[in-house]
Amino acid sequence: MQHPILLYSVVPSQTGRHPQDDADETVIAFEKALYPLKPKRVRLPSPCTVEALTLLLHEFKGADFVFNFCEEVNGLSVGEGWVIGLLELLGIPFSGSRSETIFLCHDKYKTHCVLKELGIPTPETQLIFSENDFPLFTHPKILKPCCEDGSLGISKISVCRTPEDFSRAFLELKKNKLSPYLLQRYIEGREINVSIFDGQILPLSELDFSLMKSNHPKILTYEAKWDSASIAYRGSRVVCPANVSEALAEKIKTIALKIYHFLGIRHYGRVDFRVDILENPFVIDVNPNPCIAPDSGFMKALAVLGFNYKKIIEIFEKM
């Protein structure tokens, strides 16, 4: 690796999807770790037009590796896969998973179907296209966008216990044009995140909601993730390593590694679980290219093992 590129999206995006996006911090951290190399910074243009792409292609001339931190194109999260497809077409090695893995995991319903076929426990799930797809409420459910990330569209009203709750949550998502929608059984219990680095399970993390208000569901909402001034943000924190039994840890690790290898996740990834009162884990999300900003949960888990950005770069260089 002699001529690396640090490729990242415009921050913040025009749509304001992630108001506190941390790509700049990640790029700065990698620049320091790559010293004495002087990697080229390349910011994905927005809007990404034909003319802009033509100029972008010139930036890749002579590059022998791309550290890819793009999460969207023109305000669309599916664009993350488009960027990777371009790098694959150009034949330039890059960090993170390949486009087919990104596209699959971007669609949470398709991912659920694949995991179900593998015998991996996931909550009961159905696609919702309109308010007419009315569910039966024999247990609580959570309504969220099917093809979004960063907790976009998830709020305190996303957990539905009655038909009235469902109608209110549905109308909110419809107003923001976040269709289609995913309706899952809501698992009352703990939320455990499993980061995986180069096929190695990192120390488990748990989202601690003990400081959350009693009328707020124990979930990570968009507000809790991105609005540092909000009560929800202050009421949820990451605890790593998580305090879990050996039996539960073993279950979670086995499932996460199976997913990592079968879905073709490369370099790093994260699998999110809900765990019920009987310590039964259920997979609720798979993220092939999780945030690896300095203050991210992934980096906190790496730090427990004494790893840093230079260790990440070493793994990338083994390609």
Secondary structure, DSSP 8 states (H G I E B T S, - for coil): --SEEEEE--SS-TT-SSTT--HHHHHHHHHHHTTTS--EEEE--SS--HHHHHHHHHHTTT-SEEEEE---BTTBTTHHHHHHHHHHHHT--BSS--HHHHHHHHSHHHHHHHHHHTT-----EEEE-STTS----SS-EEEEESS--TTTT--TT-EESSHHHHHHHHHHHHHTT--SEEEEE---SEEEEEEEETTEE---EEEE-TTS-TTS-SS--HHHHH-TTSHHHHT-EEESS----HHHHHHHHHHHHHHHHHTT--SEEEEEEEE-TT--EEEEEEESS----TTSHHHHHHHHTT--HHHHHHHHHT-
